[in-house]
Amino acid sequence: MAKIQVLDRHTAELIAAGEVVERPASVVKELFENAVDAGATLITVEIEHGGVTMLRVTDNGSGIEREDVPTAFLRHATSKVRTADDLESIGTLGFRGEALASVAEVARVEMVTRTEAEEVGTHYVIEGGEEQECEDVGCAKGTTVCVRDLFFNIPARMKFLKTDMGEGNAVSGVLDHLALSHPEIAVRFVRDGKEVLSTAGDGDVYGCIYAVLGRDFAKTLMPVDYEMGGIRVTGFANKPEFGRQNRTMQRFFLNGRYVKTRTAAAALEQAYKGSLMVGKLPTCVLYIELPADAVDVNVHPTKLDVRFLRDKPVFDAVYYAIKSALENLHTRKEAHLPTPKGGATSVPSGGGFSAPTAEQLRLSFSALETPKPAPETPVTPASKPVAPAAPAPKTVLHDGGDEGFTAYKSFAPAAPTKTPEPAPQAALEDVKPIAITPEIVEITPQMPAKEPETAPEIPLTAQPEKSGEITVLGEAFATYIFAEMDGELYVIDKHAAHERILYNRLRETPHTEAQQLLAPVTVTVSPEELEALTNAADELEAAGFEVEPFGAREVIVRAVPLMLCDRDVTETVLEVASGLCAGKTEVTTDRLDWLYHNTACRAAVKAGDRSTPDEWKTLAEAVLHNDAIRTCPHGRPVCITLSRKELEKQFGRIV
């Protein structure tokens, strides 16, 4: 049996430091909180290479007296707690006395500080827990702490750090929370020589949210101000029409400290029930104020988790605060109508494309069919000149306006030998559908002034084509298509069927064709979502997205998959970011497959969208003539079969 022995001081300190200093973001958090406790009104954070090689925190707080500087780097040395009773009502952000000692054990630390009463400042250097120098220096009132070469003496910890971008994003995320927790403090963040965050420090919460989380997020918020049982809840929460796919934009601050609390999160989501769309989650920046002795923040070294003396009062305060804000909200969701034909075109603010109109949906299905042969001289109105036929380009710019390009979803693409003549305007309403081979969805951009051209046909699989005659009976609930073939009744889920066809096309195409945006779209995301999008750059490109970082909290979208050209770009990218951030999978092929799922689902016709008899016919043929189309990518059945024999049993015609 191994002999038990006491660890040497240095090893013990390294183990203890690991609980406090996990990465550069941990160091920034501890130093920032010390600056807040020192009464600073201006805090500047600078990092290089994600904070691994250098990070510097400068404040204009009270400073540290010369004789206390070496003591500040000793473990459990603090000015905020004197006795055990003080732990029952902690009013400061820091109190353990572990931050500076832990940082000094795993990095090279340099401090410059001066109090208002001192004429000269103090320059102190400590490396790996060992003091190097302590001397006089001229400096302004306040404290500057510079940390270099983090984990230089622990290579095992160093190799587990993420890339410079990943660590920098983590620092950015921490500073988001810290800046929001104290809007009365001006916060400045400089990343690799570039200023990426600056708050006014005037105490205006909305202005701070605008600066930290961006304009797009800020304009979705409504004010919250409520007090109940000595607990006050203030801040902002999202209006009912704006929700997110995940909880990354839920921010709770307890007595000036960013915390994670299931109690407040549950109350928030419960308050939105019946007001928020199913599948969406609320967002907020809420400040909860309650007596210090009613909460225990001494639960974990990171101080993110807290325990309430009583959960119910906190739950009720948050719940009724949100309910009150929703009841006082007198605005309705705005409807943005498309620009009338002949008017000026514009790019919608929601992401570059307008939602498909009923006419576009009708044309998207009519493009699946083969139009009747056009007469040699098409009949057109006198006011409209005849446009010569031209092959549709594979990739085009889309301006999102009413006069822009329209994407036609086709179940039956194949390679044409020549460009067909355009069909006359009068032939659009009575085109004749044809039986199609097992195929997939093709998107053919086209000018609205021209008639849709016949899409090429490309076999989907090697499955043999069924030749049964299909009779479409109708549609139920704008979701299910009823069709009869070979003595059996088929019920087809049109969304699931269309989704499977689109998904098969994406899987069989080596690289999804992308649609370049006329005006790139900037999307505000959380630091976690930004990191997830950055890490999945290769898969996003393969799926047809061109997304690149644009600052510390935004990405710029230059292209989307062609089949998504009529969808809201901002909403699409946020949904993709949410899925990637939630850790759908870590395996590259599976992650790409999930992107295919997401793209196909968003591009497919939705349940509840009214379709025409010709559209029913085309989709029914695509499904019933191809045995390979059985389930949607999520595993739900595409088609249910009911035989005539089984139906007659139900009515007692046969036994």
Secondary structure, 3 states (H helix, E strand, C coil): CCCCCCCCHHHHHHHHHHHHCCCHHHHHHHHHHHHHHCCCCEEEEEEEHHHCCEEEEEECCCCCCHHHHHHHCCCCCCCCCCCHHHHHCCCCCCCCCCHHHHHHHHCEEEEEEECCCCCCEEEEEEECCEEEEEEEECCCCEEEEEEECCCCCCHHHHCCCCCHHHHHHHHHHHHHHHHHHCCCCEEEEEECCEEEEECCCCCCHHHHHHHHHCHHHHCCEEEEEEEECCEEEEEEEECCCCCECCCCCEEEEECCEEEECHHHHHHHHHHCCCCCCCCCECCEEEEEECCHHHEECCCCCCCCECEECCHHHHHHHHHHHHHHHHHCCCCCCCCCCCCCCCCCCCCCCCCCCCCCCHHHHHHHHHCCCECCCCCCCCCCCCCCCCCCCCCCCCCCCECCCCCCCEEEEECCCECCCCCCCCCCHHHHCCCECCCCCCCCCEEEEECCCCCCCCCCECCCCCCCCCCCCCEEEEEECCCEEEEEECCEEEEEEHHHHHHHHHHHHHHHCCCCCEEEEEEEEEEECCHHHHHHHHHCHHHHHHCCCEEEECCCCEEEEEEEEHHHCCCCHHHHHHHHHHHHHCCCCCCHHHHHHHHHHHHHHHHCCCCCCCCCHHHHHHHHHHHHCCCCCCECCCCCECEEEEEHHHHHHHCCCCC
